[in-house]
Amino acid sequence: MGWLVGSTLASLVAAVIVVKIFDYLLAGMVGGFANAARMGLFVVTWTAVTVKSGMHGVTAQVRQLRQGNTKAIEALTKVSGKS
């Protein structure tokens, strides 16, 4: 549950910062296009940060699985080599 809270907070902060930068750079822009762009930037940033943090966890799990498989294969080949 802790990874979910951390990921959510990081995504929120990054998305808000990107929207603030957008507002600062294009302060005079108003209307439907500006609102759609603002919302799109928020969603894309939120998604990118969440996916990146999630993939970090997946990568760690895959690395552990590969190490376990390697150890199991080595143990099996040692046993079959002695027979």
N, C-alpha and C positions, 0 to 999 in steps of 0.2 A: 504494500500500500504506500510505502514511503516513496518509492520510485515514481508512482503516479502523481503524488502531490508535488514532488520536485519538478517533474516534467511539465505539469500543468502550470506551475508558477513561472518556470523559465519560458514557456511558450507565451504566456500572457505578457510578461515583461518585454520580451523581444517584439511581439506584435504591437504593443502600445508604443514602443520606441520607434519602430518603423513607421507607424501612422503619424507620430509626432514629427518625424523628419519629413515625411511627405507634406504635412500641413505647413511646416516651416518653409520648405522649398517652393511650394505652390500655394502660398497664402491667399492670393487673389482669385484662385480658381473656385468657382461656386457652381452649383447645379447638380443635375442628376449624374453626369459623368464623373464629377469629383467624388460624389458619395459612393458610386459604384467602384471607382478605383480605390478609394479608402477602404471599403469593405473587402475588396479583393486582396489588397495588400495585407490586411489583417488576417484573413483566412489562410492565405498562402504562407505567410510567416509562421502562424500558429502550427500549420500542418508540417512545415519543414522542420521546425524545432522538435515537434513531437515525434516525427518519424526518425529523425537523427538520434534522439535519445533512446527510442525504442530499438533501433537497429544496433546501437551500442550494446544493449543487453543481449540481443540475439547473437551477435558476434561472439560475445563472451561465452554464451552457452554452447555454440558450435565449436569453439576452440576447446572447451572442456570435453565435449563429446569426441572430438577427433583424438585428443590425448588419451582418453579412455579406450578408444578403439585400437590405437597403436599399442598400448600396453597389453590389451587382450590378445592381439595378433602375435605380439612378441612372446607372450606366455604360451600360446598355443603352438607356435613354431618350435619353441624350446622343448616342450613336452613331446611333440611328435618327432623331433630330431633325436631324442634320446632313445626312442623305441627301436 
